[in-house]
Amino acid sequence: MKKFSVLLMILAIVCALFADKIDMAVKGNKKVKKVIVVFSVGVLLVCTIAIVASILA
């Protein structure tokens, strides 16, 4: 579970870093960028909670 969470966190960070380029590619007028960033932050929070819970358990 830890490895999967870390993989998801890495993918979320990469998506957040390239959100501007993805938005330009689909011509989303900054709307797609906002959606990508919000989902990336959500994934980071959920995965962080899962990792901390598995360490404390």
CYANA upper distance limits for C-alpha pairs under 8 A (distance plus 0.5 A):
  1 MET  CA      5 SER  CA      6.66
  2 LYS  CA      6 VAL  CA      6.62
  2 LYS  CA     51 ILE  CA      6.64
  2 LYS  CA     54 SER  CA      8.45
  3 LYS  CA      7 LEU  CA      6.62
  4 PHE  CA      8 LEU  CA      6.70
  5 SER  CA      9 MET  CA      6.63
  5 SER  CA     47 CYS  CA      5.76
  5 SER  CA     48 THR  CA      8.33
  5 SER  CA     50 ALA  CA      8.03
  5 SER  CA     51 ILE  CA      7.67
  6 VAL  CA     10 ILE  CA      6.72
  6 VAL  CA     47 CYS  CA      7.86
  7 LEU  CA     11 LEU  CA      6.76
  8 LEU  CA     12 ALA  CA      6.57
  8 LEU  CA     43 VAL  CA      7.75
  8 LEU  CA     44 LEU  CA      8.33
  8 LEU  CA     47 CYS  CA      7.94
  9 MET  CA     13 ILE  CA      6.73
  9 MET  CA     43 VAL  CA      7.23
  9 MET  CA     44 LEU  CA      5.94
  9 MET  CA     47 CYS  CA      7.16
 10 ILE  CA     14 VAL  CA      6.73
 11 LEU  CA     15 CYS  CA      6.60
 12 ALA  CA     16 ALA  CA      6.60
 12 ALA  CA     39 PHE  CA      8.44
 12 ALA  CA     40 SER  CA      5.19
 12 ALA  CA     41 VAL  CA      7.97
 12 ALA  CA     43 VAL  CA      7.11
 12 ALA  CA     44 LEU  CA      7.29
 13 ILE  CA     17 LEU  CA      6.62
 13 ILE  CA     40 SER  CA      7.24
 14 VAL  CA     18 PHE  CA      6.79
 15 CYS  CA     19 ALA  CA      6.24
 15 CYS  CA     36 ILE  CA      7.50
 15 CYS  CA     37 VAL  CA      8.27
 15 CYS  CA     40 SER  CA      7.54
 16 ALA  CA     36 ILE  CA      6.94
 16 ALA  CA     37 VAL  CA      5.84
 16 ALA  CA     40 SER  CA      6.63
 18 PHE  CA     22 ILE  CA      6.71
 19 ALA  CA     23 ASP  CA      6.52
 19 ALA  CA     32 VAL  CA      8.23
 19 ALA  CA     33 LYS  CA      5.57
 19 ALA  CA     36 ILE  CA      6.75
 19 ALA  CA     37 VAL  CA      7.47
 20 ASP  CA     24 MET  CA      6.77
 20 ASP  CA     30 LYS  CA      8.13
 20 ASP  CA     33 LYS  CA      6.33
 21 LYS  CA     25 ALA  CA      6.67
 22 ILE  CA     26 VAL  CA      6.93
 22 ILE  CA     32 VAL  CA      8.31
 22 ILE  CA     33 LYS  CA      7.84
 23 ASP  CA     27 LYS  CA      6.28
 23 ASP  CA     28 GLY  CA      5.77
 23 ASP  CA     29 ASN  CA      7.50
 23 ASP  CA     30 LYS  CA      6.70
 23 ASP  CA     31 LYS  CA      8.07
 23 ASP  CA     32 VAL  CA      5.92
 23 ASP  CA     33 LYS  CA      5.91
 24 MET  CA     28 GLY  CA      7.12
 24 MET  CA     29 ASN  CA      8.02
 28 GLY  CA     32 VAL  CA      5.81
 28 GLY  CA     33 LYS  CA      8.13
 30 LYS  CA     34 LYS  CA      6.91
 31 LYS  CA     35 VAL  CA      6.96
 32 VAL  CA     36 ILE  CA      6.64
 33 LYS  CA     37 VAL  CA      6.62
 34 LYS  CA     38 VAL  CA      6.61
 35 VAL  CA     39 PHE  CA      6.68
 36 ILE  CA     40 SER  CA      6.50
 37 VAL  CA     41 VAL  CA      6.64
 38 VAL  CA     42 GLY  CA      6.71
 39 PHE  CA     43 VAL  CA      6.63
 40 SER  CA     44 LEU  CA      6.67
 41 VAL  CA     45 LEU  CA      6.69
 42 GLY  CA     46 VAL  CA      6.69
 43 VAL  CA     47 CYS  CA      6.50
 44 LEU  CA     48 THR  CA      6.47
 45 LEU  CA     49 ILE  CA      6.68
 46 VAL  CA     50 ALA  CA      6.70
 47 CYS  CA     51 ILE  CA      6.64
 48 THR  CA     52 VAL  CA      6.63
 49 ILE  CA     53 ALA  CA      6.48
 50 ALA  CA     54 SER  CA      6.66
 51 ILE  CA     55 ILE  CA      6.74
 52 VAL  CA     56 LEU  CA      6.67
 53 ALA  CA     57 ALA  CA      6.51
